[in-house]
Amino acid sequence: MSHFLSPVFEAGFFESDAVRTAVIVGAVVALVAGALGVFTVMRGQSFAAEAFGDIGTTGGSGAFLAGVGLLGGFLAFCVLAAGAMELVGIQRVRGRDLATGIVLSAALGLAALFLYLDSTIHNTTGATITVLFGSIFTIPDSTVPLVAALAVVVIAILLVIHRPLLLSTISSEIATARGVPVRLVGAAYLLALAVAVALCALSIGSILSTALLIGPAAAALRLTNRPGRAILAAGLLGVTSVWLGIVLAYDSYDWPPYGNGWPVSFFVVTIVFAIYLLSGLPGWRERRRANRSGDGSADGTADRWANGAADAPMGRARG
């Protein structure tokens, strides 16, 4: 490591296998989260994403209890929750909240039992912290191929459904009139969302997973109203947040109290929050100028995009 970089990267950073694994997993997860997050924000399903993260607590604690990998537990329960929400009724807004609330309450009750058994039967006192807040430095190398495979599955689903998903996001009535199988598209999106949340939970914990999924996407949509650019921006913002979080967490081992590093998830969520706040500055200035001039164009940008996209043919929806 050069002397120039030593103030930023502590000794051993680039030689650490744990850091390399964290950097690879963090980047893959952030890119997937950015793509799914944009559609999640546009569809107003942030609560469903949060519910998947909380339900992932049940899977993670159950995985600890069974002695299997955390990712398998997160994935199994998130996918089961997606199926349950679809069966109860996730298509209408009212049905979404009802289905999410019912499934979430049942899963959290089960998570409480699993965490209790983890701490009493197996005496795994760190299980709660690891499940809820993550531990990206402890992810084994053997998990990387599975993370990559799941990421490919999510991106493949999104590539197949992104045009009808975009149209149904703008107007389910127009999508239905054009022959789009709205419920099938919604179910496929929900499955991809469940897998993405499971990956985020592995990286920064189940209770904080929504921050990586929603934060960069919400910030990106503040900066651009084009979905394709927003997906790219969300991915880049997510990767930046995770990588900076990893660097700061590694460096924090030399901060007071010495020898006790700060959690990666804290830094990632803090950086995501800061990015979201900063992303609002351009829009704030535009709204301020619009209010002074009496022009409401800044507030109507999203509406104009939505109307334009709805009027465009499906095959030429803007990306």
LINGIVEN-V750676 format. One record per backbone hydrogen bond with DSSP energy under -0.5 kcal/mol. NH is the residue of the N-H (numbers start at 1). CO is the residue of the C=O. If there is no record, write none. Layout:
nh->(NH & NH)
co->(CO & CO)
This chain:
nh->(5 & 6 & 8 & 9 & 10 & 13 & 16 & 16 & 20 & 21 & 22 & 23 & 24 & 25 & 26 & 27 & 28 & 29 & 30 & 31 & 32 & 33 & 34 & 35 & 36 & 37 & 38 & 39 & 40 & 41 & 42 & 43 & 44 & 44 & 45 & 49 & 50 & 51 & 52 & 53 & 54 & 55 & 56 & 57 & 57 & 58 & 58 & 59 & 60 & 61 & 62 & 63 & 64 & 65 & 66 & 67 & 68 & 73 & 74 & 75 & 76 & 77 & 78 & 79 & 80 & 81 & 82 & 83 & 84 & 85 & 86 & 87 & 88 & 89 & 96 & 97 & 98 & 99 & 100 & 101 & 102 & 103 & 104 & 105 & 106 & 107 & 108 & 109 & 110 & 111 & 112 & 113 & 114 & 115 & 116 & 117 & 118 & 119 & 120 & 121 & 122 & 124 & 125 & 127 & 130 & 131 & 132 & 133 & 134 & 135 & 136 & 138 & 139 & 143 & 144 & 147 & 148 & 149 & 150 & 151 & 152 & 153 & 154 & 155 & 156 & 157 & 158 & 159 & 160 & 161 & 162 & 165 & 166 & 167 & 168 & 169 & 170 & 171 & 175 & 176 & 177 & 178 & 179 & 180 & 182 & 185 & 186 & 187 & 188 & 189 & 190 & 191 & 192 & 193 & 194 & 195 & 196 & 197 & 198 & 199 & 200 & 201 & 202 & 203 & 204 & 205 & 206 & 207 & 208 & 209 & 209 & 211 & 212 & 212 & 213 & 214 & 215 & 215 & 216 & 218 & 219 & 220 & 221 & 222 & 222 & 223 & 223 & 224 & 227 & 230 & 231 & 232 & 233 & 234 & 235 & 236 & 237 & 238 & 239 & 240 & 241 & 242 & 243 & 244 & 245 & 246 & 247 & 248 & 249 & 250 & 251 & 252 & 253 & 254 & 255 & 259 & 260 & 267 & 268 & 269 & 270 & 271 & 272 & 273 & 274 & 275 & 276 & 277 & 278 & 279 & 280 & 280 & 281 & 283 & 284 & 285 & 286 & 287 & 288 & 289 & 290 & 291 & 292 & 293 & 294 & 295 & 296 & 299 & 300 & 301 & 304 & 305 & 306 & 307 & 308 & 309 & 310 & 311 & 312 & 316 & 317)
co->(2 & 2 & 5 & 5 & 8 & 10 & 12 & 13 & 16 & 17 & 18 & 19 & 20 & 21 & 22 & 23 & 24 & 25 & 26 & 27 & 28 & 29 & 30 & 31 & 32 & 33 & 34 & 35 & 36 & 37 & 38 & 39 & 40 & 41 & 40 & 45 & 46 & 47 & 48 & 49 & 50 & 51 & 52 & 53 & 54 & 54 & 55 & 55 & 56 & 57 & 58 & 59 & 60 & 61 & 62 & 63 & 63 & 69 & 70 & 71 & 72 & 73 & 74 & 75 & 76 & 77 & 78 & 79 & 80 & 81 & 82 & 83 & 84 & 85 & 92 & 93 & 94 & 95 & 96 & 97 & 98 & 99 & 100 & 101 & 102 & 103 & 104 & 105 & 106 & 107 & 108 & 109 & 110 & 111 & 112 & 113 & 114 & 115 & 116 & 117 & 117 & 118 & 123 & 124 & 126 & 127 & 128 & 129 & 130 & 202 & 203 & 135 & 136 & 140 & 141 & 143 & 144 & 145 & 146 & 147 & 148 & 149 & 150 & 151 & 152 & 153 & 154 & 155 & 156 & 157 & 158 & 161 & 162 & 163 & 164 & 165 & 166 & 167 & 171 & 172 & 173 & 174 & 176 & 175 & 180 & 181 & 182 & 183 & 184 & 185 & 186 & 187 & 188 & 189 & 190 & 191 & 192 & 193 & 194 & 195 & 196 & 197 & 198 & 199 & 200 & 201 & 131 & 132 & 132 & 205 & 206 & 208 & 208 & 209 & 209 & 210 & 210 & 211 & 211 & 214 & 215 & 216 & 217 & 218 & 219 & 219 & 220 & 220 & 225 & 226 & 227 & 228 & 229 & 230 & 231 & 232 & 233 & 234 & 235 & 236 & 237 & 238 & 239 & 240 & 241 & 242 & 243 & 244 & 245 & 246 & 247 & 248 & 250 & 251 & 252 & 253 & 257 & 263 & 264 & 265 & 266 & 267 & 268 & 269 & 270 & 271 & 272 & 273 & 274 & 275 & 276 & 277 & 278 & 279 & 280 & 281 & 282 & 283 & 284 & 285 & 286 & 287 & 288 & 289 & 290 & 290 & 294 & 296 & 296 & 298 & 300 & 301 & 302 & 303 & 304 & 305 & 306 & 307 & 308 & 313 & 314)
